[in-house]
Amino acid sequence: MSFPGTRINPSPAPAASHLIDAFRTVVTPHISDNMGRHIGARGLTRYNQTGKMVGTALTVKTRPGDNLYIYKALTMLRPGDVLVVDAQGDTTNAVIGELIKLYALKHGCVGFVVDGAIRDVASFSATPCYARAVVHCGPYKTGPGEINVPVTIGGMVINPGDIVVGDEDGLVAFPQAIAKDLLVMARNHETLEERVKAEIANGSTDQSWINSALSKAGLL
């Protein structure tokens, strides 16, 4: 029997490839706008200069400044996984660097999310990576930790197996069970915004999208 603090759980089934592919062309604002506009990570920096991150969450919770259980998680990686690390916001010691990045990519990892610090930051310029900070000081390797448990990343709960999407606007995650419905909602949102862009382009001062908001607030 395992107790909170040292649990290592098996990974849930990965997200279907057709869903992962579909969300590659969905921007994070269209996702979060359809989840109440308050779901998403805050306070993390995107360290890659290019590239979209879409994958299935392999979650790790570490003791601040320690990456022993990240090492264990590396042995559990599957193609398409995003390595999601709740380092409890600690920025004193980096828990991921270039060596971990290289190994993880070799085994199919598609990106990194760290509520904590990383180092070797230049090596992440073309690899999707979101973290709270950069620091040169390396990690300890004594544990404890947990794998495939719910974690908190920048105020957002991520469960093992969630779909994680990251782009230049930020990072969101959601359960696989709602992915199909969320995709439809995000596509509809995109269509609506394209109509608004066309309306703006026509140069009229009478814009329905502005009038609608003002009318609902009693300001029209």
N, C-alpha and C positions, 0 to 999 in steps of 0.2 A: 504494500500500500504506500502511495506517495502522498506527501502533505504539502500544502502551499509553501513555496519557498524553494522547493527542489524538484518540482514536477517536470517530467519529460513525457509529453503526450505524442502519439502518432499524428502525422499530418492528415488533415481532411483531404478529400478528393480535390484535385486541381480544377480550376474553372475551365469550362468548355472552350476549346480553341476559337470557335466562331464568335463567342462573346468577347474574348480577349481581343480578337482582330477588330470587332466592331467598335470597341471603345478606344481604339487607337485614333479614331477620327472624331472623338468627342472631347470638347474642351472642359476643363474642370469647372468653370463657372456655370455651364449648362447642367452639370451634375449637381453641384451644391445648391443652385437655385431651385432644383426640384426635390431637395431634401430639407426644406424649411429655411434655407439660407444661413444656417448656423452650424452645419456639420462640415468638419474639415480641420486639418491641422493648422495651427498658428505658431509663429515664432521660429520656424525652421527656414533655413536658407537652401536654395537650389545651387549646388556646386558644379553641375554639368552645364556646359554652354549650349549644347544641342541635344536633341533626342527626347522622345516621349517614353514614359514608363507606364506599362500596363502589365500586371501579373497577379499571382496568387500569394497571399501573405503567409510566410513562415515567420512566426513571431518568437521573439526572445526577450525575456526580462532579465536584466543583469543587476548585480550589485554595482553601485556607482564606482566607475573606474576599473571595472573588472570585465574580462572578456572570455573567461574559461568556457562559459556555456555558449558563447558564439562559436567557439571552436567545435563544440559538440554539434551545434546546428549545421555547421558546414558539412558534416558527414551525413546529414539528412536532406540536403538540398536536392530538388528535382528541377528539371528544365521548366522555365516559366515562373519560378518562385521569385518573390521580392523578399529580401532579408530585412525584416522589420524589427528594430532593436529599441526596446524601452530601457534606456540607461538612466532613467529617473532624472533626466535633465542635467546630469552632472557634466561640467565642462572642464574639470581639473585634469582628467586623463582621457586620451583618445582610446576608443574601444575598437575602432576599425581603421585600417590603413591599406597601403597598396598590396601587401602580400595576401591579406584576406580577400581584397577585391579581385586579384588575379585568380586565386583558387576558385572563388565563387563563380566568376564568369566562366571559367573552364568547365564548370559543372552545371551550367545552364541558368544561373541567376541572372535576372534581368534588371535589377536595381537594388538600391540600398536606402533605407529610411532609419535614421538614428536620432532618437531624442536624447542627445548627448553629443560628444565630440568625436571628430575624425582627425586623421593626420594624413600626410602625403597628398595634400589636397589637389595638387596639379595633376595627379594620376586619375582624378575623377572628372576631368574636363569633358570627356566624351562618354562618360558612364553615368547613367541616371543615379543621382545621389542627393538626398535631402538630409540635413543635419542641423543641430543647434549651434555648433561652433567648430572651430579648428584649433588644435593645440598640439605642440610637438611632443608633449609628455606621453609616454606609452602606458599601456594598461597593466594591471596585475592579473594573475591567472590562478586564483585560489577559490573562486566561487563565493557563495552559491549563485543559483540562477534558476530560470524556468524556461521551457520550450513549449511552444504551441499552447499558450494560455492567452486570455484577453490581456491586451496591453494598452497603455495610454500614450499617444503620440501628439504632443502639442495640443492637448485638450480633447483629442479625438480618440475614441475607443476603437481599436482594431482587433478583430477576432481572427484566430487562425483560419485560413481558407477564404477570408474576405478578398474581394477584388480591389486592388490598389491602383489608382490612376494618378500620375504626376505629370505636370507640364510647367510652362514658364509662369503660370499663375498660382501654382501651389499643388496641394496634395489632398486627395479625398479617398475614402475607402467605404465599401458597402458590402452587405452580405450577397452571396451568389443568388440567394433565393429571390431577391428583388431586381436582379440585373436586367432581365428581359423587359420588365415594366419600366424601369428607370431609363433604359435605352430608348424606348418609344417616347417617353416624356422629354428626354434630352433632344431627340431628333425634332420633335414638335417645337420645342423651344428655339432650336436653330432656324427652323422654317419661319417662325414668327419674327425673329430678329432680322432675317433676310428681307422680309416684307417691310420692316421698319427702316432698314438701310435704304431700300428703294424709295420709300416715302421721303426720307431726308434728302435723298439725291434729287428729288423733283423740285426742291427749292421753296416749297410752300411754307408759309409761316403757320398755317393751320395743320397741325400734326395730330393725327388721331391718338397716337400713343401718349403724347403729352396731355391732350385733352381728357383722355380716359382717367389718368391719374388725378388730374386736377378736379375733374367732375366728382370722382369718388370722395375726395376730401372736401367738397363743397367750396372749391376755390375758382370755379368757372362760372 
